[in-house]
């Protein structure tokens, strides 16, 4: 009985971590979308105004940083998926 309770507790803790990861992923995706959209807008405006060479490198740097952060978010999603699988296995075992 003690093993079953600890298995249930562990499953609950893993599920709580999974929920927190979902929140973090959501909280990161929103600002990344804003940054990405604004980079595109600034690029279009700079092209239209002919100042593109002056802002091209910084915009590329920001775009690279956004891509790196998106990669981190993707890894968070992979961890979330693993936690969901572990939680299901623990619940099945319990």
C-alpha positions as CSV (number, residue, x, y, z in Angstrom):
1,X,0.0,0.0,0.0
2,X,2.9,2.4,0.8
3,X,4.4,1.7,-2.6
4,X,1.1,2.5,-4.3
5,X,0.8,5.8,-2.4
6,X,4.3,6.9,-3.2
7,X,3.8,5.9,-6.9
8,X,0.6,8.0,-6.9
9,X,2.4,10.9,-5.2
10,X,5.3,10.7,-7.7
11,X,2.8,10.6,-10.6
12,X,1.1,13.7,-9.2
13,X,4.4,15.5,-8.8
14,X,5.4,14.7,-12.4
15,X,2.1,15.9,-13.7
16,X,2.5,19.2,-11.7
17,X,6.0,19.6,-13.3
18,X,4.5,18.9,-16.7
19,X,1.8,21.6,-16.1
20,X,4.5,24.1,-15.1
21,X,6.5,23.3,-18.3
22,X,3.4,24.0,-20.3
23,X,3.0,27.4,-18.7
24,X,6.7,28.2,-19.3
25,X,6.4,27.2,-22.9
26,X,3.3,29.4,-23.4
27,X,4.9,32.3,-21.6
28,X,8.0,32.1,-23.8
29,X,6.1,31.6,-27.1
30,X,4.1,34.8,-26.7
31,X,7.1,37.2,-26.4
32,X,9.0,35.3,-29.1
33,X,6.1,35.8,-31.5
34,X,6.0,39.5,-30.7
35,X,9.8,39.8,-31.2
36,X,9.7,37.8,-34.4
37,X,6.8,39.8,-35.8
38,X,8.5,43.1,-34.9
39,X,11.7,42.0,-36.6
40,X,9.8,41.3,-39.8
41,X,8.1,44.7,-39.5
42,X,11.3,46.6,-39.0
43,X,13.0,44.7,-41.8
44,X,10.1,45.6,-44.2
45,X,10.2,49.2,-43.1
46,X,13.9,49.5,-43.4
47,X,13.8,48.0,-46.9
48,X,11.1,50.5,-47.9
49,X,13.0,53.4,-46.4
50,X,16.3,52.3,-47.9
51,X,18.1,51.9,-44.6
52,X,18.3,48.1,-44.8
53,X,22.2,47.9,-44.7
54,X,22.2,49.7,-41.4
55,X,19.8,47.4,-39.6
56,X,20.4,44.1,-41.5
57,X,23.1,42.7,-39.1
58,X,21.3,43.5,-35.9
59,X,18.0,42.1,-37.2
60,X,19.8,38.9,-38.3
61,X,21.3,38.7,-34.7
62,X,17.8,39.0,-33.2
63,X,16.4,36.5,-35.6
64,X,19.2,34.0,-34.7
65,X,18.5,34.6,-31.0
66,X,14.8,33.9,-31.5
67,X,15.6,30.7,-33.3
68,X,17.8,29.6,-30.5
69,X,15.1,30.3,-27.9
70,X,12.5,28.5,-30.1
71,X,14.9,25.5,-30.0
72,X,14.9,25.6,-26.2
73,X,11.1,25.8,-26.2
74,X,11.1,22.7,-28.4
75,X,13.3,20.9,-25.9
76,X,10.9,21.9,-23.1
77,X,8.1,20.3,-25.1
78,X,10.1,17.1,-25.5
79,X,10.6,17.0,-21.7
80,X,6.9,17.7,-21.2
81,X,6.1,14.7,-23.4
82,X,8.5,12.5,-21.5
83,X,6.9,13.5,-18.2
84,X,3.5,12.7,-19.6
85,X,4.7,9.2,-20.6
86,X,6.3,8.6,-17.1
87,X,3.1,9.8,-15.4
88,X,1.0,7.4,-17.4
89,X,3.4,4.5,-16.7
90,X,3.3,5.2,-13.0
91,X,-0.5,5.4,-13.0
92,X,-0.7,2.1,-14.9
93,X,1.7,0.5,-12.5
94,X,-0.2,1.8,-9.5
